[in-house]
Amino acid sequence: MLKKTVVAVLTLGYVLSPMQALAETENEQLPLEQKISTEKQEQSKQGNQLLPEQKKQEQEISTEKQEQSKQGNQLLPEQKKQEQEISTEKQEQSKQQDQLLPEQKQQEQKTIQQDITKQPGTAGVKSEQPLGTSEIETNQTTVKTVQAAPKTQGGWVNRDNKWYYIQPDGKQKTGWLQEGTTWYYLQQDGAMKTGWLQEGTTWYYLQSNGAMKTGWLQEGTTWYYLQSSGAMKTGWLQEGTTWYYLQSSGAMKTGWLQEGTAWYYLQSSGAMKTGWLQEGTTWYYLESNGAMKIGWLQLEDKKYYFESNGVMKTGWLQLGDKKYYLES
């Protein structure tokens, strides 16, 4: 009996196999569109088998979102309460600022008015709105702001062929002005001084460009000497080993100069003479200090005699009961 059953199964398998082969052959002969449709149906079947699991996962995710939403709804009233409290505090602060604002604006206006009074060139000017001001409306209150006027650049200015010096504050300079190592003098009206300037008993000389002169100055045939301070020199002046004499007028002395009982001789260059000096046929002798020699003078092995006027004596000379002969 068992053998018959096995044979029957085998026989059935043999019969089905050709049928399957025939079906496969027919499938190969089907158009491409039918093949694609058949593949989609198989995929759909597989998808339908997986769909319950995916739906289950989606339901679980939806359940979690609903729980989170419930928790958020539970926390929401507390958050709203905090937000309302913060909003209330901000409103109170805003009210306090609005109350303080008029007082602050009054103080700002006072400060602005003080600044306007302090600025140069604004004294005595009457105006409801000062120069350089603007109005800004803030919370229905007008606040005036002042813009500082630009500073005037100082420097030299020429007006009607006269020079003036304007300081950074816009005022004219008067008196002495130093620029680098050069000095200038501005008179009471501000005009730059040139020529001779007297301050007390001291004289200064300002050149044509206004610069204070130092050193030797020639005017015509007259020479003056201005010291490093600019003050005109009077009296004896030494330059190196050479001596000059400036009179009370400041003019350099030339020729004979008497100081007390002493006589000096200043050459045409102004330099003090020492040694022998000849004027015409007359000889004088000036000592090393420049003083004219009077009386006996011995030079090496020779003796000379100079009279009270400084003239060298020649010929017979009687002094008391003695006589001398001096060669010419």
Secondary structure, 3 states (H helix, E strand, C coil): CHHHHHHHHHHHHHHHHHHHHHHHHHHHHCCHHHHHHHHHHHHHHHHHHHHHHHHHHHHHHHHHHHHHHHHHHHHHHHHHHHHHHHHHHHHHHHHHHHHHHHHHHHHHHHHHHHHHHHCCCCCCCCCCCCCCEEEEEECCEEEEEECCCCCCCCEEEEECCEEEEECCCCCECCEEEEECCEEEEECCCCCECCEEEEECCEEEEECCCCCECCEEEEECCEEEEECCCCCECCEEEEECCEEEEECCCCCECCEEEEECCEEEEECCCCCECCEEEEECCEEEEECCCCCECCEEEEECCEEEEECCCCCECCEEEEECCEEEEECC
